[in-house]
Amino acid sequence: MNKPELRHIIRERKRQYSSQQLEMLSLSIIERLSQHPKVRSANTILLYYSLPDEVNTHSLIKKLFKENKTILLPKVVSDGNMEIRVYTGEDSLVKGAFQIMEPSGPLYIKYDTIDLAIIPGMSFDKRGNRLGRGKGYYDRFLIRVPSLYKIGVCFDFQKTENVPCELTDVTMNEVL
C-alpha cells in the first residue's frame, strides 16, 4: 500500500466518527500525555493546535501553559515550510494556512532547547513510522533537530501495521 492509499483509508475511518466521538476518544489520550514523564519534566514543548479530525490538544495546551511551560506551535509560512512560534495565550491564535489556528507570538529559533515534540499524524505504525498529510512540513523541521524526543499522537483506529516510509521521513520515539 502506498501513502495516498493509506491516507484515503484513514480519512474513511475518520468519517465514521462524529466530532463528539472524536472528542471523547481524545480525552484518554490527552490524559495519558499530561501524565507522561517526558511531558512532566519538559520545560519547552513543541505541540500542535489540533484540527477537528485530530486528537484534540486545546485543553492540554492551556493546561501546560498555565503550568508555565513554554509551548511552541507551528505556523505555515510557505508551501512546504513552517516556522515555530511561542504560544502566548489563546487570544494570540489567528487563522492561518489551511484554516489552522496558528500562533502570532514571537518566532522561536533556539531549536536545541526544545525538550519534547508532540506530533500529529494520519497514521503511525509500532516502529514509530509516521504518515503525515503529505506536505512534509514536520519532516523538514524535525530533520533539523535529530536529538529531539518525538511522541506521535493519533487515535487507535489510525494505527496500522506498516506505514510506507522514505529516507526523508522522520521516525517518532514513541506513539500514543
Secondary structure as the mmCIF struct_conf table of DSSP 4:
data_model
#
loop_
_struct_conf.conf_type_id
_struct_conf.id
_struct_conf.beg_label_comp_id
_struct_conf.beg_label_asym_id
_struct_conf.beg_label_seq_id
_struct_conf.end_label_comp_id
_struct_conf.end_label_asym_id
_struct_conf.end_label_seq_id
HELX_RH_AL_P HELX_RH_AL_P1 LYS A 3 ARG A 15
TURN_TY1_P TURN_TY1_P1 GLN A 16 GLN A 16
BEND BEND1 TYR A 17 TYR A 17
HELX_RH_AL_P HELX_RH_AL_P2 SER A 19 GLN A 35
HELX_RH_AL_P HELX_RH_AL_P3 PRO A 37 SER A 41
BEND BEND2 ASN A 43 ASN A 43
STRN STRN1 THR A 44 LEU A 46
TURN_TY1_P TURN_TY1_P2 PRO A 52 ASP A 53
BEND BEND3 GLU A 54 GLU A 54
HELX_RH_AL_P HELX_RH_AL_P4 HIS A 58 LYS A 66
TURN_TY1_P TURN_TY1_P3 GLU A 67 ASN A 68
STRN STRN2 THR A 70 SER A 78
TURN_TY1_P TURN_TY1_P4 ASP A 79 GLY A 80
STRN STRN3 ASN A 81 VAL A 86
HELX_RH_3T_P HELX_RH_3T_P1 GLU A 90 SER A 92
STRN STRN4 LEU A 93 LYS A 95
HELX_RH_3T_P HELX_RH_3T_P2 ALA A 97 GLN A 99
STRN STRN5 MET A 101 PRO A 103
BEND BEND4 GLY A 105 GLY A 105
STRN STRN6 LEU A 107 LEU A 107
HELX_RH_3T_P HELX_RH_3T_P3 TYR A 111 THR A 113
STRN STRN7 LEU A 116 PRO A 120
BEND BEND5 MET A 122 MET A 122
STRN STRN8 SER A 123 PHE A 124
TURN_TY1_P TURN_TY1_P5 LYS A 126 ARG A 127
STRN STRN9 ARG A 130 LEU A 131
BEND BEND6 ARG A 133 LYS A 135
HELX_RH_AL_P HELX_RH_AL_P5 TYR A 137 LEU A 142
TURN_TY1_P TURN_TY1_P6 ILE A 143 ARG A 144
TURN_TY1_P TURN_TY1_P7 PRO A 146 SER A 147
STRN STRN10 TYR A 149 VAL A 153
HELX_RH_3T_P HELX_RH_3T_P4 ASP A 156 GLN A 158
STRN STRN11 LYS A 159 LYS A 159
BEND BEND7 GLU A 161 GLU A 161
TURN_TY1_P TURN_TY1_P8 LEU A 167 THR A 168
HELX_LH_PP_P HELX_LH_PP_P1 ASP A 169 MET A 172
BEND BEND8 ASN A 173 ASN A 173
STRN STRN12 GLU A 174 VAL A 175
#
